[in-house]
Amino acid sequence: MFAKNLNNLLIMKRALALVALLLFTSIFSQEKKNYKEGILTTLTNETIAFKDLTWDKNGKAHYLNATNKQMEELYDNSIKNIEEVAASDPKFTLITGESTSLTNSTLIKENTTKSDYPEGIYATKEDFIKKTPSGNEELSKKGLIGFTKELVDDSVTECFFYDTKSDKKLKDVFAVVYHGSLYFNVAAILTHRNKTDRAQTADFPNSFVKALFGGDNYIYTEVPLANVWAKGWAYNVGAPGIVNSGKGIVWDYKNQEFNIFKNCEDYNDFIKDKYAAGVQKCPKQQPDNNEVRKAIDIIK
C-alpha cells in the first residue's frame, strides 16, 4: 500500500511539474511578443517610445527609439513593462515630443540633404575621397532585425544593403550612395577611425548608417557603439540596461578619418577649440546628442 501511494505521489509531482513547465513556456512566449509600436518602461522607470521591437535568441529586445531615431537594445531583465501604443496616440507623442516642439528627428530632417556624391558603391576610402564609385549594382535596402530581413524605406537610418539580383549582403565596402543619400559602412568607420578612438565595437559591423548632414569640413552621423570592455562586463554579469548607445561620429575631410565621440569628455575635447559654446557640462557619461548635432551643424 505504501509503495502504491508513493508511486501515485511521484506521478502527481511529475504532472504538476509538466503543468508548471507549460505555464512557464506560455508566459515566456507572451513576454517575447514582438511589437510594431509601443511604450516600454525600464526598471529605473524610464519610459521609451519605440517602433519595431523584436527579440533575439539571447533574450535582448532590439527596437527603434522613436525619440532619437536610433536602434537600441535592452536586456529583458531590465524591462518592467511593455505596452502596445500607436504612434499617433498622445501618450506616444508626449514622449517623442513630435506634436509640441522641434525634436531631434526634426533637426535631422531639416539638415539632411541629398549627397553630392554620385550614386553607387564606394569600395575603398580612396574611391570615396575621389568621389568615384567602384560599382553600380542595383541594391535593396533591408532592416537589421529578424531572420528574414524586410525591405525598409529611405527614412530608416540604419540598414543592410543587398545585391538585388543575387540577394547577397553587401560587405567590405566603405560607403554607398542610395537614392541620393550617403551611407557609411559601420566596419569601415571602425577601421578608419582616429587612432584614439579604440575599444569601440558594434553588433552589426556589416550594416550601414545614413549621413545625417554635412558640409565642407565634416559629415555627421550616429552609430550604436559600445566600449569593448564595458560590453564584455555587461554580458558576463548580466547587467541590465542598454548595451549599445547611439554615438555621434564625424567624417573629417581634412584628416580623412572618422572621429567617434566615445563619451562626453571626448566630445568636449573635439569641439572646444572649434566652437567653445558647444562644450557640454557632462552630467552623464554620454553627451546630449541633440546638442552635439546643433554644434556640428554650425562647424560643418
N, C-alpha and C positions, 0 to 999 in steps of 0.2 A: 504493500500500500504506500509506504514511504517513497519507494522508488518511482511509483507511478505519479505521485504528487510532484516529486522533484522534476520528472520529465515534463509534466504539464507546465510547471513553473518556467522551465527553460524555454519551452515553446512560446509561452506568453511573453517572455523577455525578448525573444527574437522578433516576435510580431511587433512589439512596441518599438523596438529598435528600427525595424523597417519603416514603420509609420513615421517615426521621428526623422529618418533619413529622407523620406518622401516630402515631409513638410519643409525640411531644410532646403531641399532641392528646389521646391516651389518658391520659397521665399527668396532664395539666391537668384533664381531666374527672374523674379519680379524686380529685384534690385538692379539687375543688369539690363533693364529695358533701355533701348535707345530712344532718344528724344529729338524731335525736329527743332523745337523751340521751348524755352522754359527758363526757370529761375532756380538756381541751386544755392543752398546755404551751407557754409562750411562750419566746422566745429568751433571756429573763432567768431561765428556769427556774421561773417562777411557774405553779402548777397551778390551773386554774379548772374547777370542775364546772359544766356548762351544760345547758340544755334548749333544744330548738327552734333549732338552729343552721342558718342559711341564708346563702347568698352572694348579693351583689348584682352587677350588671354591672361594677362598678369593682373587683371582687376583694376586697371587705370582707366579713368574717363578722359577721353580726348574731345575737345569742343572748341568752337569759335567763340571767344569772348565778344559779345555784341557791343561792348563799350569801346574797347581799344582795337577791335578787328584783328586780334591775334589768336593763333591756335595756342591752347594751353592744355595742361594735363593736371589731374588731381588723383591722388590715391583714393580708393573707395573708402578707406577708414578715416579720411579727413572730411567726408561729406556727411552732413547731418540730415539734409532733406533735399529732394528734387521735386519741383512742381512743374507740371506741363502748363505753360502760359504762352499765348500767342504774342508775336512781336508787336502787334497793334494794341495790345492790352495796356492800359495806363500804368499798371504795376511794372510792366516790362520797360516802357519808355521812361518811367520815372528814374529807373536805374541807369539807363543809357543816356538820358538827358536829351534825346533826339528831338523831343517836342518843345523844349523850352529854351535851349541855348545852343551856342556854337560849340560843337563837340569835336573830339579828336578826329572822328571819321569825316566830319565836315571840313576840318582843316586839311586833312589829307586830300579829300576830293577836290577842294579848291586849288591845291598846289600840284596835284598830279597832272602832268602834261604829257602829250604824246612824245615819244622818244624821237630824237633827230638821228638815231642810228637806223640804218636800213634793216628791213625785215629779214630775219634769218637766224642761223645758228652761228655763234662765235665760239669756236673750239678752244681757242687759246686767249690768253691775256693780250698777246701781241695783235691778234686779229681784232680784238675789241678796241685797242688803242688806235689802230689804223682805220677803224670803222669799216672793216671789210669782212662780211660774212663768209664763213668757210663752207656753209651748206645752206640749202633752201628747201629741205624736205618738208612735206606737209605734216604739221604737228597737231596732236589733240591734247587739250589741257584737262587734267583729271585731278580729283581730290586726293588727299593724303590718307584718309582712313578707310578701312574696310578691305575685305579680301578681293571684292570686285570693285575696282576704282571707277567711280562715276564721273562723267563729264561735268565740268563746272564752268561758270560764265566768267566774263572778264573782270567782274568785281572782286573775285576771290584773289587774295594777295599771296597765298602760299599754295603750291601745287606741284604735281609731277607733269612732265611732258612725255608724250609717247609718239613714236613714228606712226602716223595714221595707217600706212599700208601694212607694216609688219606687226604693229601693236607692241613694239619693243620699247621699253623705258629708255629715255634719253639720259645718258650718264657721261661723266668725264668731259664736260664742256665748261666753258667759262660763263657764257651768258646766252640768252635767247631774246630776240625781239619778236613778239607775237601780238598780232592785231594792233600794232603800233606802240605797244608798251614794252619796256625793258624789264627783263627778269634775270637776276643773278643766281647762279648755281650755289647752293649752300656749301658744298665741298670746296668750290673754288674760293669762296670767301675765307674759309678756314685755311686754305693753302696759301693764299696771297694776302694774309693779314699782316699788320705791323708786328715786328718781332717781339714787342712787349705784350701782345695780346694772346699769350699762350694759355693752355689749360682750358680751352673752350671746346665744347662738344655739342652735337645736335643729334636728335633721334632720327631725323630724315636727311642725311647728308646729300642724297641724290635729288632732293626736292629743290624747287626754285622759289625765290621771293621777288615780288614786284618792287621796282624802284618807285618810291612814293613821290619824290620830287627831286629836282636838281638844278644846277646852274653851271657857271664856268669853272667853279672851284671844287664843288662836291656833288655827289649824288647820294641821296639819303634813302635808307630802307630800314626795316626792323626784322629780326630773326629770333625765334625762340632758341636760346642757347643756355647752357648750364656750365658751371665750373666742373671740370672732371672729378676733382677730389670731393667737392661737396655733393655731387650727384652720386658718387660711389658710396659715400657715407649714408646718404638718404636711402639708397637701395638696401644696404646691409642691415640697417636698423629698422627699416620700415617706417621711416619718419613721415608723418602726414604733411601735406602741403603741395604747392605747385612745384614740380621738378624743374621745368624749363620756364624762363621768362623772356618776353619779347625785349631784346636789347637793340638799342639804336646803333646803326652802322653807317659809316660814310665811305664812299669810294673817293679817294683823294687823287685828283687828276695830276697834281704836281709830283707827288711821291709815287704815283702809280701803285697804290696798295689800299687795302681796306683797313679802316680804323674801327675797332669794336669798342663800344663803351661798356666795359665789363661791369662797372659799378659807378656809383655817383662820384666818387673821388676821381676815378679815371676820366669820366666825362668832364669834370671841372678842370682837370689838367689840360684837356684838349681845348676847351672853349675860352679859358681865362685870358689868353693873350690875343684872342681873335674877336671876342665880344664879351667884355667883362660883365655886362648886365645879364648875361646868360648863365653865370655861375649860380649853382643851387646850394641851399643850406644843408641838404642831405639828411633829413630826418629819418630816412630809411636807407638801406644798403643800395637800392637801385634808384636812379634819378627819375623824376617825373617826365615820362616820355612826351607828354603834351608840351611841356616847357622846352624839352630838347628839340622838338620839331620846330617850334617858333624860333629858337635861336639859330638852328641850322638854316632855316628858311631865310634868315637875314644875311648870313655869311656865304650862302651857297654860290 
